[in-house]
Amino acid sequence: MKLPSPRGPLSRAVTEVLSSPVGGEVGDLAPLTRRALEHSVDLLADDDVQLTLYVMYELFYRGFEGVDDDWEWSPDLLAARRLIELALEQHLSDRVAVPEGVAPARAAVAEALFALTAPTPGPSVARYVAKRATLEQVRELLVQRSVYQLKEADPHTWAIPRLVGRPKAALVEIQADEYGGGDPERMHCELFARTMRGAALDAEYGAYIEQIPAVTLAGVNVMSLFGLHRRWRGATAGHLAAFEMTSSLPNRLYGDGFRRHGFGQDTTEYFDEHVEADAVHEQIAGRDLAGALVQQEPELLHDVLFGAATCLYLDEVVGEHLLSAWGAGVSSLRTA
């Protein structure tokens, strides 16, 4: 994956640093980061800030062509990243409604999560794709989703060594399915890549990063934020629970939308696989991961619920962006 083109002064400064040899002059990124945050009107829609954070996180995944791996632990980059993370955490805390009055017990947490993620009437991306989306829009959906789906499960996997007992076993069980049960051809990221190829899209990791808007990057960034910090292990569990609980029905609708345009099983298999797999995963994630984790560590109750509510909030933000663009007859993707 190549370093993406900068989208503002902060991302330009960071990409210039990463393009230089480790040990060279970095400069003080903190003042530039603070200025970018101070001038940001909407942090989730800020291309400069979200791309910067995405680039910093990607150093912990697959990295970039021509970028020295030692930049991963650069104190200057980590200090700047920390400023963005704190601002993002505050932004979400101010906007995400967390359920109250939930007892710190396994069954109570699971019940609260199922109530929080229950299907609601009204517009949704999945319903739109099933009934109305054009061929170009369903292909566009794949491009939007590719920034996460081509590394599906990886952000949540960071939590495995931070858990013990039942929650750890539950997370491993879910992730083992996500990674194909040991079969590389059945890994969900590979199934998604196959879907992209079936829709005549480039399935190379990061191929469409230039076209991914800030709100979509923000959703992936929050997964990495939760996953890369031990203090957010509860939020990771809650986020994954909500992610799995809201997956089965939408994926059925996505599959219907692609079949409506004549795509065959090779292309729809990704969606069909998730209809069945996530119907099981939602039970494991709600009860044995999130619920059992709170039972072990009651102090994580708020974080678990916050992670779940954040997942739903960001999904709504991205959904509104897609439907607004498509309703106006324009692309939801970013143009250079």
Secondary structure, 3 states (H helix, E strand, C coil): CCCCCCCCHHHHHHHHHHCCCCCCCCCCHHHHHHHHHHCCCCHHHCHHHHHHHHHHHHCCCCCCCCCCHHHHHCHHHHHHHHHHHHHHHHHHHHHCCCCCCCCCCHHHHHHHHHHHCCCCCCCCHHHHHHHCCCHHHHHHHHHHHHHHHCCCCHHHHCCHHHCCHHHHHHHHHHHHHHCHHHCHHHCHHHHHHHHHHHCCCCCCCCCCHHHCCHHHHHHHHHHHHHHHCHHHHHHHHHHHHHHHHCCHHHHHHHHHHHHHCCCCHHHHHHHHHHHHHHHHHHHHHHHHHHHHHHHHCHHHHHHHHHHHHHHHHHHHHHHHHHHHHHHCCCCCCCCC
